């Protein structure tokens, strides 16, 4: 199924899951938030704070709200701002969602808690409680690598009928998943279907998705914008060329690293553009110096960063 890429969606293109800059003193690096948001509002199509890339569950509550407020202010209405509301209970997620919507975000992003195994009935009940309790626009989020749950397509389809469920970000890479989700939920003018696996972006756009949420767009938002514009114009060969380049660069941020390590590598790459420092939210840590040097060398060797910036 191929989506109508001229359809009018509020959430389309490269929605960037922004990192959460941490200052050396342990608080939120507010000036770095401003720099990043400014760049992404100019080059991207949306900003998603407090997601997996943003170390959302590790950011202290006070800093979470400050980040939301600062991001909304820096975006100045140029692009949609989304905020993650990961929580252990529906009550916590609802409270966060209401708070962030009152602070000016365009939608909140809800995912399942990851501690207890959940049945399909329990998954749907959790989302229903959050969606109804928040009241405002909600994007559903499936990311089995962190929640240890795969949200069934049928659950998302039922939830998509609710007035304030405006989209779905799927970060699952199981065989046939993209095609099944695209067939069930793609191509709708009233629903934003977003691909969370960066390497599948072009393929997803051909299967009814209207956007993607790539972590590497923090560092290379211009390239992701070019990919989207090529796909929008039907220049699929050009879009595929961008995809291959971004896959290569993105792989270098993950090579032999854990999920947390790859986020540290992402901040390292952002540092080469003077956008963000290397500090992580505990218990995550910056890369050891030897690993950091290897990542910089690898990125430099393929032209992903400039020589001066690698120093």
N, C-alpha and C positions, 0 to 999 in steps of 0.2 A: 504494500500500500504506500503510495507516495502522497505526502501532504501537499496542500495548496500553500506554497511558500509566500503567497501574497496575502494570505488571510490576516486579519487584524487581531493580533494577540497583545495583551498587555505585557506578558512575559515571553519574550522571544530572543533569539540570538545567544550570545555568550553572557550568561549570568555568572559573575565571578565569585567563587567562594573565598572571600578575602581572609588572609591570615590576620591573627590578632597580635599586633606588635606589643612586646613587653619591654619596658624600660629597664635599665641596669639596676635601678633601685627597687625593682619588683612590682611596680605599678604599671598601668596602661601607658604606653608611649603615645600620647595624644597627638603630637605633631606628626608622627609616622602614620597614624590613622588618617589624618588630614591629607598627607601627601599621597598615600595609596588611593584613598577615595577619590581625590581629584583626578588622578591618572585614569582610574577605572571608569569614572563618570564620563570622561572624554573619549575613551577608547572602547569601552564595553557597552553592554546593554542592560546591566543590572548588577547589584552588589548584594551578596548573601553573607551576613555576619553570623558568627557563632555556630558555624557548621563544623564538620569534621576537620576541614582544612584550617578553620579558625580555632581549633583546640577547645571548642565550645564548652564541653563538660568540665574542663579544667580551669576555666576562667572564673575567678571569684564573683559572686553575685553583684557586688558594688561596681566592679569593673565591667561586668556584662552590660549593665544599664548605661554606664558612662560611654561605652563603646557604641551602643545603639544610638544614644543621643548625638554623639559626635559624628557618627556616620551619616545620620539623617541630615544634620546641619551641613556637613561638607558636600553631600550629594546635591543639595539645593534643588531637589525635584527634577533633576535632569534625567535620572534613571530610577527605576524602582529599587527600593531597599527592602530586603527580606531579612528576618532574624530567626535563628534556630531556637527552639524551645524544648530541647532534650531535657528529660526529667525522669525521676524514678516513679512518680505518681501522676495521675491526671490532674490532681489539685495543683501541684507545683507547675505543671505545664500550662494550665489555664491561667494561673496568676501571672506567669511570665508573659504569656501571649497577650493578655489584656494590657499589661504594663507597657509592652513594646509597641502595641498598636496605639496606645495613648501618646507614646513618644514620637509617633509619626511614621513608623514603618508601613509599607504598603501591604505586607502579608507576613505571616509567621509560618515557620516550617516545622512540622511535627513528625517525629519518628518514635518508634517503640522503645520502651525501656529494655535493657539487655540482661537483667539479672536472672529472672525466672523464665523457663521455657513457657511459651504461650500457645494455646490452641488457636485455631482460626477464629472461633467465636470470641475468644478473649482479645485477640488483635483488633477485631472489628469493634468490640465494646470499648476498648481503650480509645481508639480514634474517634468514635462517636461521642464519647464523653468530652474529649478535648475540643473537637470541632464545635459541638453545641455550647460548651462552656466559654470558649474564646469569643464566639459570636461573629468575629470579623473574618477577613480572608485568610484561608489556610491552604498551604501546599503540603501534601503528604510526601513522606520521604522514606525510601526503602534502601537500607545499607547493611546487608547481612554481615559484612566483615566486622562491624562494631556491635550491632544489636544481636547477632546470632539468630536472627529470624528472617525468613523470606516472606514478605507480605504477598499473599495470593492475588493474582490479577482480579479475580472475582470480587475480592474485598474492596480493592481500589475502585472497581467499576461501580459497585453499590454506593460507596462513599461519594463518588463523583457526581451523584445525583443530588447531593445536598447543595443548597444555594451558595454557601460560603466556602465550599471546597473548590478552589480555582485551578489546581494543578497537581502534578505528581512528578517528583524527581526520583528516578530509578537508578541506583548504583549497583545493580546486580549483574554479574557477567556470566551467568549459567547459560548453557547451550539452549538456544531457541527462545530465551527470555525476551530479548529485544523485539523479535518478530511478533511474539504473542502479545506483548504489551502494546506495540504499535497498532496491531490489528484491532485490539479492543478499545483503545483510548486515543489513538492518533487522529490527526486531521480535524479535530473539533474546534470550532471558533470560540466555544465557551469554556475551553479547558486547555491549560498549558502542559504539554507533556515534555519533560526535560530529561536529557540523558546525562547521567552522573558518571559514566565511564568515558573518560576523555577520548580514548583510542577508538571508540565506537561512534564518535560524533557524526561523521559524514554518513555512515551507514544508517544511523538512527534518523537523520533528516530525510533519508529516502524511505523510511518506514513510518512516517506520520508524526515524528517528533518535531517540535517547533523551536527547540533550543537545546543548549548543553551547559553543563556546570563544571568547567575544567579548572583544576587547581593551578595548572601552569599558566593560566591567563593572568595570574597575579604578576608574573614576570614578563610575559609576552602578550599583553592584551591586544597589541596592534595586529599580531599574526592571527589571533583568534577572530578578531573583527574581519580581517581579510578572508578567512575561511568562510565565515557566515555570509559575507556579501557575495562571495563567489557562488555559494549554494543558493542564495536567494535569487541570483540572476540565472540559475540553471547551468553555471559553468562548473560542472561536476569534476572534470579532469583537473581544473585548477584547484578546486576545493580538496581533491584527493592529494594533490602535491603538498598543500599546506598541512594536511593531516599527517602525511608521512614525516615531514620535517618536525612537526610538533610532537609526534610519537617518539622520534629519536631523542629530541631534547628532553622530553618528559621522562623517558626511560632512564636517563642519566641522573635524574633526581631521585630515582627509586632503586638503582642498581645495588644489590646486596644489602639493602636497608629495610628496617621494619617500617610500619606505617608512621610511627613517631619520628624515626630517623629521616624518612622522606620529607616530612614537614620541616624538620630542621634544615635539610638540604634546600628546601624551597626558600626559607628565610635567608639562607646563605646566598642564594642566587639573587634574591631581592636586594641584599646588601651591595651587590656589584652595581646596582642601579641607584644606590644611596636612598633606598625607599624604606628599609626596615633593618633593625639590628638582629643579631643571632639568638637573642635570649628566648627561651621557651617557658611555657607554663608548667611548673612542677606537677608530676614527677618527670616529665620529659626534659631532655637536656640537649644543648647544642652539640653538633658533631665534634668528635675528637679532632685535633688539628690535622693529623695525618689523613683522616677520611675527608675532612673539609678541603684539604689541598688536592686530593684526588678528584673530588667532584668539580672543583674549579678547573683543573687541568682538562678533564673530560669535556666540560662545557666549552672551554676555550678552543679545544681541538676541532669542534664541529661548527664553530662560529656562533654559538648561542649567546656568548658574552664577549665583550671587547677586551683587548689585552690590558689596557690601563685599568679597567674595572676589576680585573682578576687579581690585581696586586693587593 
